[in-house]
Amino acid sequence: MKKIVLEFISFLLMFTFLFSQEQFMQQVQDSWDKTFPKNQNTLVKKVSFKNRFGIKLIGDLYFPKNFKEDKKYIGIAISGPYGAVKEQASGLYAQEFASRGFIALAFDPSFTGESDGEPRAVSSPDINAEDFMASVDFLSNYKNVDSEKIAVIGICGFGGYAIYASISDPRIKVTIASTMYDMPRVLANGYDDIMTEEARYKKKEELSKQRTKDFLNDDYETEPGLPGFLRGDEPEFVKDYYMYYKLKRGYHKRSINSNGGWTKANPINVMSASLFNNARDIKNAVLLVHGEKAHSRYFSEYVFGKLRGENKELFIVKDASHVDLYDNMKKIPFDKIEKFIKKYMNR
């Protein structure tokens, strides 16, 4: 009789496990709307959560295919590039790390993609840093994530915002900034800091007038964004952006960079911010990853000089451009990033 009871209990436990797995699989997305091939060693489902500004964010949560309900995993929140959506580079990163045994969240920042927020196509250093912290809120409370082992990865402009969030949030145990932009700096000073003080003031006058116009018209004019075709004389990095965002390789219907531009007045909300004044306060680990040939490399080099501690590292990828670190699987140093995350999560 005792043997029969034990066998029945064992059957119930197995049935419960299989039923919970089936429930999970029902939540996994059936349609594939990403710009990168699906990795059959991962699972993904749509999730939502709110930031402290009350904006609902939408993300794709990636799991290892052999995901176990009774196990805790390292969690990674990923966003960027600036003007992209989770179906582009951040989703690629998330899927790759899920295939390596992490639970990884790729999310659309406020005012972009499937996330809420009005008007559309605007950014804010404070709100976008809060987006990262809200993603940590979500992962910290997700039953299969170890709340003491959470990393963030920011790509391009969101590399800067990831570091900005990490200054305030010690729950972020590891921060990775890949092919980072300092958006306030580039919008205020131009590339390579060539904008004069007079030119910057004139730009602010134009932007403030645009705000007045937008209010009058109850509408928000947008920039044209990337060109519809290449003439051939564009800077190399513009050609790279075009080849990623405008062509099949990286085009997505919800991506700002694929379909137009940010609102014209958007820079006025960004250009006066200083993201890294208190970067020395980050006690947890930071890895800056940048391409050797990237036009944006100077942003990471500057920030690295502001950081303190032996758990900070600048890793330069040989022969890589800025956009190579969006989707070039041969150039993105996933092994290096994984090793760095695990090293500092185990301390």
C-alpha positions as CSV (number, residue, x, y, z in Angstrom):
1,M,0.0,0.0,0.0
2,K,2.8,2.4,0.9
3,K,4.5,1.7,-2.4
4,I,1.3,2.5,-4.3
5,V,0.9,5.8,-2.4
6,L,4.5,6.8,-3.2
7,E,4.0,6.0,-6.9
8,F,0.8,8.1,-6.9
9,I,2.6,11.1,-5.3
10,S,5.4,10.7,-7.8
11,F,2.9,10.7,-10.6
12,L,1.2,13.9,-9.3
13,L,4.5,15.7,-9.0
14,M,5.5,14.8,-12.6
15,F,2.0,15.8,-13.9
16,T,2.3,19.2,-12.1
17,F,5.7,19.8,-13.6
18,L,4.6,18.9,-17.1
19,F,1.5,21.0,-16.7
20,S,3.5,24.1,-15.6
21,Q,5.9,23.5,-18.5
22,E,2.9,23.4,-20.9
23,Q,1.5,26.6,-19.4
24,F,4.9,28.2,-20.0
25,M,5.1,27.0,-23.5
26,Q,1.6,28.4,-24.2
27,Q,3.0,31.9,-23.3
28,V,6.0,31.5,-25.7
29,Q,5.7,33.6,-28.8
30,D,4.7,31.6,-31.9
31,S,5.3,34.3,-34.5
32,W,8.9,35.5,-35.2
33,D,9.1,39.2,-35.8
34,K,12.8,39.7,-35.2
35,T,15.5,40.9,-37.5
36,F,17.8,37.9,-36.6
37,P,17.4,34.2,-37.0
38,K,15.6,32.2,-34.3
39,N,17.9,30.2,-32.1
40,Q,16.2,26.8,-31.5
41,N,18.0,26.5,-28.1
42,T,16.0,29.3,-26.6
43,L,12.4,30.2,-25.7
44,V,10.9,33.7,-25.6
45,K,7.7,35.2,-24.3
46,K,6.3,38.8,-24.2
47,V,6.2,40.5,-20.9
48,S,5.2,44.0,-19.6
49,F,6.1,46.1,-16.5
50,K,5.8,49.7,-15.5
51,N,8.5,52.2,-14.6
52,R,8.3,54.8,-11.8
53,F,6.9,57.3,-14.2
54,G,3.9,55.1,-14.8
55,I,4.9,54.1,-18.3
56,K,4.2,50.5,-19.4
57,L,7.3,48.9,-21.0
58,I,7.1,45.9,-23.3
59,G,9.8,43.3,-23.4
60,D,10.8,39.9,-24.8
61,L,12.0,37.6,-22.1
62,Y,14.4,34.9,-23.4
63,F,15.1,31.6,-21.6
64,P,17.3,28.6,-22.3
65,K,15.4,25.8,-24.0
66,N,16.2,23.5,-21.1
67,F,14.8,26.0,-18.7
68,K,13.9,24.5,-15.3
69,E,11.1,25.9,-13.1
70,D,12.9,25.1,-9.9
71,K,16.1,26.9,-10.7
72,K,17.4,30.5,-10.2
73,Y,19.3,32.1,-13.1
74,I,21.4,35.2,-13.6
75,G,19.2,37.9,-15.1
76,I,20.3,40.4,-17.8
77,A,18.3,43.4,-18.9
78,I,19.2,44.8,-22.4
79,S,18.2,47.8,-24.4
80,G,19.4,49.9,-27.4
81,P,20.7,51.0,-29.8
82,Y,19.3,54.5,-29.6
83,G,16.3,54.6,-32.0
84,A,16.1,50.8,-32.3
85,V,13.6,48.3,-30.9
86,K,13.9,45.0,-29.0
87,E,13.4,43.0,-32.2
88,Q,16.8,44.3,-33.4
89,A,20.2,44.3,-31.7
90,S,19.0,44.0,-28.1
91,G,16.9,41.0,-28.9
92,L,19.9,39.4,-30.6
93,Y,22.0,39.9,-27.5
94,A,19.2,38.6,-25.3
95,Q,18.7,35.5,-27.4
96,E,22.4,34.7,-27.4
97,F,22.8,35.0,-23.7
98,A,19.7,32.8,-23.1
99,S,21.3,30.2,-25.3
100,R,24.3,30.4,-22.8
101,G,22.1,29.7,-19.8
102,F,20.9,33.2,-18.7
103,I,17.4,34.7,-18.5
104,A,17.6,37.8,-20.6
105,L,15.1,40.6,-21.1
106,A,15.2,42.8,-24.2
107,F,12.9,45.8,-23.8
108,D,11.6,48.8,-25.7
109,P,12.4,52.1,-23.9
110,S,9.7,54.5,-23.1
111,F,8.1,56.4,-26.1
112,T,9.4,53.8,-28.6
113,G,8.5,50.4,-30.0
114,E,5.7,48.6,-28.3
115,S,6.2,50.5,-25.0
116,D,3.9,53.2,-24.0
117,G,4.6,56.9,-23.6
118,E,3.5,60.1,-25.4
119,P,4.6,61.8,-27.5
120,R,6.4,59.1,-29.5
121,A,10.0,59.2,-30.6
122,V,11.4,61.2,-27.7
123,S,14.1,60.3,-25.2
124,S,15.1,61.4,-21.8
125,P,18.3,60.6,-19.8
126,D,16.3,60.4,-16.6
127,I,13.4,58.4,-17.9
128,N,15.5,56.0,-20.0
129,A,17.8,55.4,-17.0
130,E,14.6,54.7,-15.0
131,D,13.6,52.2,-17.8
132,F,16.7,50.2,-16.9
133,M,16.0,50.4,-13.2
134,A,12.4,49.3,-13.8
135,S,13.7,46.3,-15.8
136,V,15.8,45.4,-12.7
137,D,12.6,45.7,-10.6
138,F,11.0,43.2,-12.9
139,L,13.8,40.8,-13.0
140,S,14.4,41.0,-9.2
141,N,10.8,39.8,-8.7
142,Y,10.8,37.2,-11.4
143,K,10.6,33.8,-9.7
144,N,13.4,32.2,-11.7
145,V,15.9,35.1,-11.5
146,D,18.4,35.4,-8.6
147,S,17.7,38.9,-7.4
148,E,21.3,39.2,-6.3
149,K,22.7,38.4,-9.7
150,I,21.4,40.9,-12.3
151,A,23.3,42.6,-15.1
152,V,22.4,45.3,-17.6
153,I,23.6,45.7,-21.2
154,G,23.2,49.0,-23.0
155,I,24.0,49.2,-26.7
156,C,24.9,52.5,-28.4
157,G,23.1,55.4,-26.7
158,F,21.7,53.1,-24.2
159,G,25.2,52.1,-23.2
160,G,25.4,55.6,-21.7
161,Y,22.0,55.3,-20.1
162,A,22.9,51.9,-18.6
163,I,26.0,53.4,-16.9
164,Y,23.9,56.4,-15.7
165,A,21.4,53.9,-14.2
166,S,24.2,52.0,-12.5
167,I,25.4,55.1,-10.7
168,S,22.2,55.2,-8.8
169,D,21.3,51.5,-8.6
170,P,23.6,49.1,-6.7
171,R,21.3,46.2,-7.5
172,I,23.0,46.2,-11.0
173,K,25.9,43.9,-10.2
174,V,27.5,44.1,-13.7
175,T,27.1,46.8,-16.3
176,I,28.1,46.2,-20.0
177,A,28.1,49.2,-22.4
178,S,28.6,48.0,-25.9
179,T,29.6,50.4,-28.7
180,M,28.5,53.3,-26.4
181,Y,27.3,56.7,-27.3
182,D,27.2,59.7,-24.8
183,M,23.9,61.1,-26.3
184,P,23.9,64.4,-24.3
185,R,27.5,65.1,-25.4
186,V,27.1,64.3,-29.1
187,L,23.8,66.3,-29.3
188,A,25.4,69.3,-27.4
189,N,28.8,69.3,-29.0
190,G,28.5,67.4,-32.3
191,Y,30.9,64.5,-33.2
192,D,34.4,64.9,-31.9
193,D,33.2,68.0,-29.9
194,I,33.5,70.4,-32.8
195,M,30.4,72.5,-32.1
196,T,31.2,76.0,-30.8
197,E,29.5,77.7,-27.9
198,E,27.8,80.1,-30.3
199,A,26.6,77.3,-32.6
200,R,25.2,75.4,-29.5
201,Y,23.2,78.4,-28.4
202,K,21.8,78.9,-31.9
203,K,20.8,75.3,-31.9
204,K,19.0,75.7,-28.5
205,E,17.1,78.7,-30.0
206,E,16.0,76.7,-32.9
207,L,14.9,73.8,-30.7
208,S,12.9,76.1,-28.3
209,K,11.1,77.7,-31.3
210,Q,10.3,74.2,-32.5
211,R,8.7,73.4,-29.1
212,T,6.5,76.5,-29.5
213,K,5.5,75.5,-33.0
214,D,4.7,71.9,-31.9
215,F,2.5,73.2,-29.1
216,L,0.6,75.5,-31.4
217,N,0.0,72.7,-33.9
218,D,-0.7,70.1,-31.3
219,D,1.7,67.9,-33.1
220,Y,5.3,66.9,-33.0
221,E,7.4,67.3,-36.2
222,T,10.0,64.7,-36.7
223,E,13.5,64.7,-38.2
224,P,13.9,62.9,-41.6
225,G,16.4,60.5,-40.1
226,L,18.6,58.4,-42.2
227,P,18.6,59.0,-46.0
228,G,16.3,56.9,-48.2
229,F,19.3,56.0,-50.4
230,L,23.1,56.5,-50.4
231,R,24.8,59.0,-52.7
232,G,28.2,57.5,-51.9
233,D,29.8,60.6,-50.2
234,E,28.3,60.1,-46.8
235,P,30.6,59.4,-43.7
236,E,31.4,55.7,-43.3
237,F,29.4,55.4,-40.1
238,V,26.2,56.8,-41.9
239,K,26.7,54.2,-44.6
240,D,26.9,51.6,-41.8
241,Y,23.7,52.8,-40.2
242,Y,21.9,52.7,-43.5
243,M,23.1,49.2,-44.2
244,Y,21.8,48.1,-40.9
245,Y,18.5,50.0,-40.3
246,K,17.3,50.5,-43.9
247,L,18.0,47.2,-45.5
248,K,16.6,43.7,-44.7
249,R,19.6,43.0,-42.4
250,G,18.2,45.1,-39.6
251,Y,15.0,46.9,-40.8
252,H,12.0,46.7,-38.5
253,K,8.7,48.4,-38.9
254,R,8.6,49.8,-35.3
255,S,12.2,51.1,-35.3
256,I,12.6,54.9,-35.3
257,N,15.9,54.6,-37.2
258,S,14.4,52.4,-39.8
259,N,11.4,54.6,-40.6
260,G,12.2,58.2,-39.9
261,G,13.7,60.2,-37.1
262,W,13.2,61.5,-33.6
263,T,11.0,64.5,-32.9
264,K,12.8,67.7,-34.0
265,A,12.8,69.2,-30.5
266,N,14.0,66.0,-28.8
267,P,17.6,67.2,-28.3
268,I,16.6,70.0,-26.0
269,N,15.6,67.4,-23.4
270,V,18.9,65.6,-23.7
271,M,21.8,68.0,-24.5
272,S,22.2,69.7,-21.2
273,A,22.5,66.5,-19.2
274,S,25.8,65.2,-17.8
275,L,25.6,61.4,-17.5
276,F,28.9,60.6,-16.0
277,N,29.7,63.2,-13.4
278,N,29.4,60.7,-10.6
279,A,30.6,57.6,-12.5
280,R,33.3,57.1,-9.9
281,D,30.6,56.2,-7.5
282,I,29.9,52.9,-9.3
283,K,31.3,50.2,-7.0
284,N,30.1,47.2,-9.0
285,A,31.7,45.9,-12.2
286,V,31.6,47.7,-15.5
287,L,32.8,46.5,-18.9
288,L,33.0,48.9,-21.8
289,V,33.2,47.2,-25.2
290,H,34.0,49.2,-28.3
291,G,35.2,48.6,-31.9
292,E,38.8,49.5,-32.8
293,K,37.5,51.4,-35.9
294,A,34.3,52.9,-34.4
295,H,33.8,56.6,-34.9
296,S,32.3,56.5,-31.4
297,R,35.2,54.9,-29.6
298,Y,36.2,58.1,-27.8
299,F,33.0,58.0,-25.7
300,S,34.0,54.7,-24.1
301,E,37.6,55.9,-23.6
302,Y,36.4,59.0,-21.8
303,V,34.0,57.1,-19.5
304,F,36.6,54.5,-18.7
305,G,38.8,57.3,-17.4
306,K,36.0,58.4,-15.0
307,L,35.6,54.9,-13.5
308,R,37.4,53.7,-10.4
309,G,38.3,50.2,-9.2
310,E,39.9,47.0,-10.5
311,N,36.5,45.7,-11.6
312,K,36.3,48.1,-14.5
313,E,37.6,47.3,-18.0
314,L,37.7,48.7,-21.5
315,F,37.8,46.0,-24.2
316,I,38.6,47.0,-27.7
317,V,37.4,44.7,-30.5
318,K,40.0,44.5,-33.3
319,D,38.9,45.7,-36.7
320,A,35.3,46.3,-35.5
321,S,33.2,49.3,-36.5
322,H,30.4,50.9,-34.4
323,V,27.6,48.9,-36.1
324,D,29.6,45.6,-36.2
325,L,28.7,45.4,-32.5
326,Y,25.0,45.5,-33.3
327,D,24.7,42.2,-35.1
328,N,28.0,40.8,-36.3
329,M,28.2,37.5,-34.5
330,K,31.9,37.2,-35.4
331,K,32.8,40.5,-33.9
332,I,30.6,40.8,-30.8
333,P,32.7,39.4,-28.0
334,F,30.0,37.3,-26.4
335,D,32.5,34.9,-24.7
336,K,34.3,37.9,-23.1
337,I,31.1,39.4,-21.9
338,E,29.8,36.1,-20.5
339,K,33.1,35.5,-18.7
340,F,33.1,39.0,-17.2
341,I,29.5,38.7,-16.0
342,K,30.0,35.3,-14.3
343,K,33.3,36.4,-12.8
344,Y,31.7,39.3,-10.9
345,M,28.4,37.6,-10.1
346,N,30.3,34.9,-8.2
347,R,32.0,37.4,-5.8
